[in-house]
Amino acid sequence: MKNSSRSSFYYHKPLLGNRQKFLQQKNSKPAPTLWRYLRYFKWRLLRIKEHPQRLARGLAVGVFAGCLPLMGLQFAISIFLAFIFRGNKFSALAGTFISNPFTYVPLFLFNFQVGKFLIGLFTDNRQLDFQWNSVDDWRSEGSEIAATLLFGSVVVGLFSAIIAYYGLLYFLHRWRRQSN
């Protein structure tokens, strides 16, 4: 006869430690990497059933918005510009990633140098001086620096948007020609 204290109806699994439970529940998929996300984005962009011009316009306005030094508003600006220029909103959001925490400093330094060169504010007779002693110095110098950075960002953003537009158009036409 069976032991009445261990009936099959009340049989419990052995207790496992937290680590063993975690390993049993964990998926066998590897952790996603940056290259995997980029590949996913590439295939998602290529499989969108939109006109290549709409995709390119969206990317161009996204790159333009990504070059602006308005870090909290880049997504909103890119969506707004994509709506105005009838571009794809997904590619517009993707274009804003030209500026990210790794590229903020080099991008904005480059934009400032371009603005400084084009405006000519800080020429040989007037160098940029960070010895601000009063609030008035902060206002006067800060507004000139902000204007220089914004002007340089708009110029760099326009050139980058043109390059992104024609680059994506070329890439999409070439890829779709090869796939057909």
trRosetta pair geometry for C-beta under 8 A, 3 or more apart (Angstrom, degrees):
i j d omega theta_ij theta_ji phi_ij phi_ji
2 6 7.6 -120 170 76 97 80
2 7 7.2 85 133 -108 133 62
3 6 4.9 33 89 33 114 95
4 7 6.8 0 -162 -57 43 95
6 10 7.8 -137 -156 75 39 97
6 11 7.1 53 -177 -91 83 84
7 10 5.3 65 68 23 92 97
7 11 7.5 -125 98 -42 47 78
8 11 5.4 -21 -151 -21 43 121
13 16 7.9 -27 133 -20 111 98
16 20 4.1 -116 180 90 113 124
16 21 5.1 142 99 -56 119 81
16 24 7.4 23 135 -4 169 138
17 20 4.9 91 56 11 78 102
17 21 7.0 -141 96 -6 39 89
18 21 5.7 -56 -148 37 32 112
18 22 6.2 33 155 -21 66 106
19 22 5.7 -54 -148 35 31 112
19 23 6.4 27 155 -16 65 106
20 23 5.8 -54 -145 38 32 109
20 24 6.4 31 155 -19 64 106
21 24 5.8 -59 -150 37 30 109
21 25 6.2 16 158 -9 66 113
22 25 6.1 -66 -144 44 28 102
22 26 6.0 40 157 -40 66 107
23 26 5.7 -42 -138 17 30 119
30 33 8.0 -14 127 -25 112 97
32 36 4.8 -130 -157 83 78 137
32 37 6.2 83 161 -52 117 88
33 36 4.8 102 52 3 71 103
33 37 7.3 -134 98 -2 41 86
34 37 5.8 -56 -153 36 34 110
34 38 6.3 32 151 -18 67 106
35 38 5.5 -53 -145 38 35 112
35 39 6.3 38 154 -20 66 104
36 39 5.7 -51 -147 36 31 111
36 40 6.4 34 152 -20 63 105
37 40 5.6 -53 -148 36 32 113
37 41 6.3 33 153 -19 65 104
38 41 5.6 -51 -146 36 32 112
38 42 6.4 36 152 -22 64 103
39 42 5.6 -51 -148 33 32 113
39 43 6.4 23 157 -11 66 106
40 43 6.1 -60 -148 41 29 103
40 44 6.1 28 155 -19 66 110
41 44 5.7 -57 -142 39 29 110
41 45 6.1 29 158 -20 65 108
41 94 6.4 140 -164 -130 125 132
42 45 5.9 -59 -149 37 26 109
42 46 6.3 18 156 -15 64 111
43 46 5.7 -56 -141 40 32 108
43 47 6.0 19 163 -11 67 114
44 47 6.2 -65 -142 43 26 102
44 48 7.0 46 154 -45 60 92
44 90 7.9 -110 135 159 114 141
45 48 6.1 -37 -158 -2 33 114
45 55 6.9 112 -171 -158 91 131
45 90 7.7 -168 -100 119 75 115
45 91 6.4 90 -129 -93 107 99
45 94 7.2 -61 -82 20 123 174
46 172 7.3 -178 -120 -119 72 79
46 175 6.0 -86 -133 133 121 151
48 55 6.5 139 78 -90 133 122
48 88 6.9 66 148 -142 157 153
48 90 7.1 -175 -94 64 148 141
48 91 7.9 -117 25 -43 165 108
50 54 4.8 -98 163 74 118 127
50 55 5.5 133 90 -49 121 94
50 88 5.6 102 119 -81 173 126
51 54 4.7 93 64 2 87 102
51 55 7.3 -161 92 -3 48 84
52 55 5.6 -56 -150 39 39 111
52 56 6.0 35 155 -18 71 109
52 168 7.5 180 -174 131 90 87
52 169 5.6 104 146 -128 118 67
52 172 4.2 167 -127 105 118 145
52 173 6.4 37 -125 -56 175 75
52 176 7.6 -113 -65 -4 126 144
53 56 5.7 -56 -143 41 30 110
53 57 6.2 34 156 -21 66 105
53 169 7.0 29 -91 -104 55 111
54 57 5.8 -51 -144 35 30 110
54 58 6.4 32 155 -19 62 106
54 86 6.5 -74 -120 136 92 81
54 87 5.8 156 -170 -140 59 43
54 88 5.0 92 140 -40 92 89
55 58 5.8 -57 -153 35 30 112
55 59 6.4 26 153 -15 65 106
55 87 7.6 97 -124 -165 7 82
55 88 4.9 4 -102 7 50 140
55 91 5.0 111 -160 -29 68 162
55 168 6.4 -136 119 149 98 131
55 172 6.5 121 75 -74 140 156
56 59 5.8 -53 -145 38 33 109
56 60 6.1 36 154 -23 65 107
56 87 7.7 -107 82 -133 40 106
56 91 7.8 -45 -64 135 15 156
56 164 7.5 162 -162 129 74 73
56 165 4.7 84 163 -152 104 62
56 166 7.6 78 -165 -59 136 21
56 168 4.4 174 -108 85 83 115
56 169 4.7 7 -83 -57 155 85
56 172 7.2 -118 -55 9 102 137
57 60 5.6 -55 -145 36 30 113
57 61 6.5 22 160 -12 66 104
57 82 7.3 127 122 -131 91 69
57 85 5.2 -154 176 131 122 115
57 86 6.7 22 104 85 157 62
57 87 3.4 -141 109 -94 94 103
57 88 7.3 122 68 9 82 69
57 165 6.8 37 -85 -121 41 106
58 61 6.3 -59 -147 39 28 101
58 62 6.2 28 154 -18 63 111
58 82 5.0 40 -122 -126 79 115
58 87 3.3 167 -66 155 60 104
58 88 3.5 -80 -25 56 157 67
58 89 6.3 -108 -136 -49 126 16
58 90 7.0 34 157 59 153 53
58 91 3.6 98 102 73 120 102
58 92 4.1 -95 -171 -44 82 80
58 95 7.0 177 135 -10 66 128
59 62 5.5 -60 -148 39 31 114
59 63 6.2 31 156 -20 68 105
59 87 7.6 -141 9 -176 44 131
59 88 7.8 14 -30 58 70 102
59 91 4.4 -60 -57 159 77 112
59 92 6.9 -124 -71 -80 24 41
59 94 6.8 -36 -110 79 82 102
59 95 4.5 146 -157 -71 53 122
59 164 5.1 -142 130 155 103 116
59 165 7.0 167 79 -86 96 50
59 168 5.1 106 51 -32 156 161
60 63 5.9 -53 -146 35 29 108
60 64 6.4 31 153 -19 63 105
60 87 7.1 -137 47 -111 87 153
60 95 7.1 -81 2 -128 9 162
60 161 4.1 78 -173 -170 84 86
60 162 7.2 62 -139 -67 120 24
60 164 5.0 166 -96 86 61 107
60 165 3.9 15 -74 -65 131 96
60 168 7.8 -130 -46 25 82 129
61 64 5.4 -49 -146 37 36 116
61 65 6.3 35 155 -17 66 104
61 78 5.8 137 124 -146 90 67
61 81 3.8 -171 -170 117 131 121
61 82 5.3 -175 74 -67 142 66
61 85 5.7 170 -56 39 138 139
61 87 5.4 174 15 32 124 157
61 92 5.3 -17 80 -124 100 107
61 95 7.0 118 76 72 47 153
61 161 6.8 51 -75 -135 30 126
62 65 5.8 -55 -146 40 31 107
62 66 6.1 33 153 -22 64 108
62 78 4.4 51 -108 -146 64 131
62 82 7.2 24 -52 -61 85 115
62 91 6.4 -145 -3 132 142 60
62 92 3.9 170 -60 -162 103 44
62 93 6.2 -80 -119 -4 131 10
62 94 6.2 51 146 66 166 53
62 95 2.2 119 96 59 113 114
62 96 4.9 -94 -171 -35 88 67
62 98 7.9 134 129 -5 84 105
62 164 8.0 -123 66 142 84 159
63 66 5.4 -54 -144 36 32 115
63 67 6.7 34 155 -23 63 102
63 95 4.2 -84 -42 -176 63 112
63 96 7.7 -141 -79 -74 27 34
63 98 5.3 66 -133 -20 74 146
63 157 7.1 162 125 -153 72 72
63 160 5.0 -138 150 129 119 105
63 161 5.1 170 80 -91 107 63
63 164 4.3 155 -5 -17 158 162
64 67 6.0 -58 -156 29 30 109
64 68 7.4 36 148 -29 61 99
64 78 7.9 150 66 -103 78 81
64 81 7.0 -110 74 139 124 171
64 95 7.8 18 17 139 58 133
64 157 4.2 84 -146 170 63 106
64 158 6.7 46 -117 -77 109 41
64 160 6.9 166 -81 78 53 97
64 161 4.1 7 -57 -66 100 130
65 68 5.8 -45 -159 16 41 116
65 74 4.9 131 146 -159 98 72
65 75 7.8 141 137 -63 140 13
65 77 4.2 166 -132 99 120 110
65 78 3.9 -133 41 -66 157 83
65 81 6.3 -167 -52 19 118 139
65 92 7.5 49 22 -178 134 92
65 95 7.2 92 45 103 94 105
65 96 5.4 -38 93 -98 105 97
65 157 7.5 100 -32 -151 18 133
66 74 5.7 69 -96 -163 48 132
66 78 7.4 32 -40 -71 76 128
66 95 5.9 -142 -14 136 128 71
66 96 4.1 169 -75 -143 97 44
66 97 6.7 -54 -116 29 142 19
66 98 3.9 111 122 46 146 98
66 99 4.5 173 178 9 85 94
66 157 7.7 160 64 -121 59 100
67 98 6.7 -18 -59 94 71 133
67 99 6.7 161 -86 -39 29 121
67 107 6.9 -137 -131 176 66 121
67 111 6.7 149 179 -88 92 132
67 153 5.2 164 140 -169 87 81
67 154 7.9 149 108 -85 116 20
67 156 5.3 -161 -169 100 139 97
67 157 3.4 -170 68 -85 136 89
67 160 5.7 145 -56 41 140 145
68 73 7.8 -54 103 83 129 99
68 74 6.5 172 62 -101 100 87
68 77 6.7 -23 42 83 150 168
68 150 7.6 24 -148 -136 81 72
68 153 5.2 104 -115 149 43 133
68 154 7.4 39 -96 -74 87 62
68 157 6.2 18 -50 -72 72 151
69 108 5.7 81 -99 -118 110 116
69 111 7.1 -169 -50 91 107 154
69 149 5.5 8 -13 144 155 119
69 150 6.6 -101 32 -86 113 65
69 153 5.5 -127 -17 -70 88 159
70 73 4.3 -33 142 50 116 109
70 74 6.2 156 88 -58 80 69
70 77 6.8 91 81 -25 131 143
71 74 6.4 -26 -147 -18 29 112
71 99 7.4 -122 -109 127 81 130
71 104 7.4 6 -94 -118 126 125
73 76 5.1 -63 -161 49 68 112
73 77 5.4 69 140 -27 91 104
74 77 5.8 -56 -142 39 29 110
74 78 6.2 27 159 -19 65 108
74 96 4.6 132 145 -153 115 125
74 99 6.9 -146 -106 61 163 121
75 78 5.9 -59 -148 37 28 108
75 79 6.4 24 157 -16 65 106
75 93 6.2 26 -135 -123 87 88
75 96 6.0 -131 -82 39 56 175
76 79 5.9 -54 -146 37 30 108
76 80 6.2 30 155 -18 64 109
77 80 5.7 -57 -146 39 30 112
77 81 6.1 24 158 -14 66 109
78 81 5.9 -56 -141 42 29 106
78 82 6.1 32 156 -22 64 108
78 92 4.2 160 162 160 102 101
78 93 6.1 146 106 -81 138 43
78 95 6.5 172 -139 69 136 102
78 96 5.0 -102 -36 -56 153 116
79 82 5.7 -54 -144 37 29 112
79 83 6.4 32 154 -21 62 104
79 89 5.7 35 -126 -142 78 106
79 92 6.3 144 -81 106 42 138
79 93 7.2 26 -67 -67 86 89
80 83 5.8 -55 -153 33 29 112
80 84 6.5 25 152 -16 64 106
81 84 5.5 -52 -144 38 36 111
81 85 5.9 7 165 6 71 111
81 87 7.4 3 121 31 76 127
81 92 7.0 172 77 -145 91 134
82 85 6.5 -64 -131 55 25 90
82 86 7.7 -28 171 146 54 3
82 87 4.1 -95 -140 70 76 97
82 88 6.7 -69 -160 79 125 23
82 89 4.9 142 115 -94 152 61
82 91 8.0 150 -118 70 133 76
82 92 3.8 -86 -62 -50 135 158
83 86 7.6 17 -175 -77 25 39
83 89 7.5 29 -58 -83 74 106
87 91 6.9 -102 161 73 103 107
87 92 5.7 110 108 -61 120 112
88 91 4.4 59 85 20 113 106
88 92 6.5 -177 93 -16 55 86
89 92 5.2 -51 -145 34 36 117
89 93 6.5 37 156 -19 67 100
90 93 6.0 -52 -152 34 30 107
90 94 6.5 28 150 -17 63 107
91 94 5.3 -51 -145 39 38 115
91 95 6.3 47 153 -28 66 102
91 168 7.7 96 -167 -158 140 162
92 95 5.7 -51 -151 29 31 114
92 96 7.2 38 151 -27 60 96
93 96 6.0 -47 -160 18 37 113
94 97 6.1 -45 -172 12 45 115
95 98 6.5 -9 175 -19 58 105
95 164 6.5 82 -131 176 119 158
96 99 6.9 -54 174 43 63 87
97 100 5.7 17 -165 -57 70 112
98 103 6.9 -96 154 100 53 154
98 107 7.4 122 136 -110 89 149
98 160 7.1 108 -173 167 168 144
99 103 5.6 -131 -130 91 46 107
99 104 5.9 74 -171 -90 95 64
99 107 5.5 -120 -105 66 94 166
100 103 5.5 63 45 27 69 97
100 104 7.2 -110 90 -38 25 82
101 104 6.1 -23 -135 -7 30 116
103 106 5.9 -67 -155 53 59 101
103 107 4.9 55 152 -25 90 117
104 107 6.2 -72 -145 42 18 107
104 108 6.0 1 170 -6 62 116
105 108 6.4 -63 -138 43 22 100
105 109 6.1 23 163 -18 62 111
106 109 5.8 -57 -143 39 29 111
106 110 6.2 29 159 -19 65 107
107 110 5.9 -58 -152 37 28 110
107 111 6.3 27 152 -18 65 108
107 156 8.0 163 -171 128 82 151
108 111 5.3 -47 -140 38 38 115
108 112 6.2 43 155 -22 65 101
108 149 6.4 12 -168 -152 93 116
108 153 7.4 -11 -121 -83 69 110
109 112 5.7 -52 -147 35 30 112
109 113 6.4 31 153 -19 63 104
110 113 5.7 -54 -148 36 32 111
110 114 6.4 32 153 -18 65 104
110 152 7.8 -176 120 156 53 126
110 156 6.8 106 118 -108 102 156
111 114 5.7 -53 -148 37 32 111
111 115 6.3 30 154 -16 65 107
111 149 5.9 62 114 -158 107 66
111 152 4.0 135 171 116 64 107
111 153 4.3 32 -165 -76 142 66
111 155 8.0 150 -145 56 78 86
111 156 5.1 -106 -104 16 83 145
112 115 5.7 -56 -146 41 31 111
112 116 6.1 35 154 -22 66 107
112 145 7.5 -4 -136 -166 119 79
112 148 6.0 56 -148 121 72 104
112 149 4.8 -22 -90 -97 84 79
112 152 5.6 177 -86 49 16 157
113 116 5.5 -51 -143 37 30 114
113 117 6.3 32 155 -20 63 105
113 152 7.0 119 57 -144 38 153
114 117 5.8 -55 -148 36 30 111
114 118 6.2 18 158 -10 65 111
114 152 4.0 131 77 -147 90 103
114 155 5.8 -150 141 81 128 126
114 156 5.5 136 44 -53 164 105
115 118 6.0 -61 -141 43 29 103
115 119 5.7 11 168 -3 69 114
115 147 7.8 171 176 121 136 55
115 148 4.0 136 125 176 125 66
115 149 5.9 -141 26 -79 159 17
115 150 7.4 90 -108 56 151 39
115 151 4.4 117 -131 78 108 92
115 152 2.6 -92 -34 -37 93 102
115 153 7.3 -9 -51 -9 125 60
115 155 7.1 164 -79 23 69 123
116 119 6.5 -58 -129 47 21 97
116 120 7.7 94 169 -78 50 18
116 121 6.2 -87 -134 44 66 93
116 122 5.4 -32 -151 40 112 105
116 148 5.5 41 -70 -172 66 131
116 152 7.1 -3 -4 -63 61 136
117 120 7.4 11 177 -69 24 59
118 151 6.7 -142 80 135 124 118
118 152 6.9 162 27 -90 119 75
118 155 6.4 138 -19 -40 164 167
119 147 7.7 104 -102 121 164 98
119 148 5.7 -114 29 -114 148 84
119 151 6.0 87 -52 86 119 157
120 123 5.6 14 -176 -60 81 109
121 126 7.4 -83 153 94 60 125
121 144 5.9 156 -167 -179 152 114
121 148 5.7 -93 19 -83 143 125
122 126 5.8 -114 -133 103 51 84
122 127 6.1 59 -170 -139 101 30
122 128 4.9 -12 -126 -46 150 86
122 148 7.8 14 -6 -106 106 161
123 126 6.1 52 49 41 67 82
124 127 8.0 -5 -159 -61 26 83
128 141 8.0 112 -151 -159 76 112
128 145 7.6 84 -136 -92 120 105
129 141 7.7 -101 68 -117 71 143
132 137 4.2 176 -143 113 80 122
132 138 5.2 86 -178 -69 143 70
132 141 6.3 -127 -89 41 115 142
133 137 5.9 78 41 9 59 152
134 137 5.0 107 57 3 72 99
134 138 7.3 -129 104 -2 45 87
135 138 5.4 -51 -153 35 40 116
135 139 6.4 41 149 -22 69 103
136 139 5.6 -50 -147 35 34 112
136 140 6.3 25 159 -13 68 107
137 140 6.2 -58 -141 41 28 102
137 141 5.8 9 169 1 67 116
138 141 6.6 -65 -134 51 19 96
138 142 5.1 18 169 -20 61 127
139 142 6.0 -55 -125 42 15 109
139 143 6.1 13 170 -17 57 110
140 143 6.4 -58 -147 34 20 104
140 144 6.7 15 156 -12 58 109
141 144 5.8 -61 -152 39 33 109
141 145 6.2 31 154 -19 69 108
142 145 5.7 -54 -144 38 31 110
142 146 6.1 30 157 -18 66 108
143 146 5.7 -52 -142 39 31 111
143 147 6.2 32 157 -19 65 106
144 147 5.8 -53 -144 38 29 110
144 148 6.2 30 155 -19 63 107
145 148 5.7 -56 -147 38 29 111
145 149 6.2 27 155 -17 65 108
146 149 5.8 -55 -145 39 30 110
146 150 6.1 28 157 -18 65 109
147 150 5.8 -55 -142 39 29 109
147 151 6.2 28 158 -18 64 108
148 151 6.0 -56 -145 38 27 108
148 152 6.2 22 158 -12 63 110
149 152 5.9 -59 -145 43 28 108
149 153 6.1 30 155 -23 64 110
150 153 5.6 -53 -144 36 29 114
150 154 6.5 31 156 -20 64 102
151 154 5.9 -52 -150 32 30 109
151 155 6.6 26 154 -14 64 106
152 155 5.8 -56 -147 39 33 109
152 156 6.0 27 158 -12 69 109
153 156 5.9 -56 -139 44 29 106
153 157 5.7 34 157 -24 64 112
154 157 5.5 -55 -142 39 26 115
154 158 6.4 29 157 -22 62 103
155 158 6.0 -52 -150 31 28 109
155 159 6.7 20 156 -9 62 106
156 159 6.0 -59 -149 42 33 106
156 160 5.9 30 154 -18 68 112
157 160 5.7 -57 -139 42 28 110
157 161 6.0 32 158 -24 65 107
158 161 5.7 -53 -145 34 27 112
158 162 6.6 28 155 -18 62 103
159 162 5.8 -52 -150 34 33 111
159 163 6.5 30 153 -15 65 106
160 163 5.7 -55 -148 40 33 110
160 164 6.1 33 153 -19 67 108
161 164 5.6 -53 -142 39 31 111
161 165 6.2 36 156 -25 65 105
162 165 5.8 -51 -146 32 29 113
162 166 6.6 11 163 -2 63 107
163 166 6.5 -64 -145 46 26 96
163 167 5.7 27 159 -21 65 118
164 167 5.7 -58 -135 42 25 113
164 168 6.1 20 167 -14 64 109
165 168 6.5 -64 -150 38 19 101
165 169 6.4 18 154 -17 60 111
166 169 5.5 -52 -143 38 35 115
166 170 6.2 37 158 -20 66 105
167 170 5.9 -56 -150 36 28 110
167 171 6.3 25 154 -17 64 110
168 171 5.5 -54 -142 40 34 112
168 172 6.0 32 160 -18 68 107
169 172 6.1 -57 -143 39 26 106
169 173 6.2 22 160 -14 63 109
170 173 6.1 -59 -145 39 26 107
170 174 6.1 22 159 -16 63 113
171 174 5.9 -61 -146 40 26 109
171 175 6.1 21 159 -17 65 111
172 175 5.8 -56 -140 39 29 107
172 176 6.0 21 164 -12 66 110
173 176 6.2 -59 -141 42 25 104
173 177 6.1 28 158 -21 62 110
174 177 5.8 -57 -147 35 27 112
174 178 6.5 22 157 -15 63 108
175 178 5.9 -59 -150 38 30 108
175 179 6.3 23 156 -17 66 110
176 179 5.7 -54 -138 39 33 108
176 180 6.4 29 161 -17 65 107
177 180 6.3 -61 -149 36 27 104
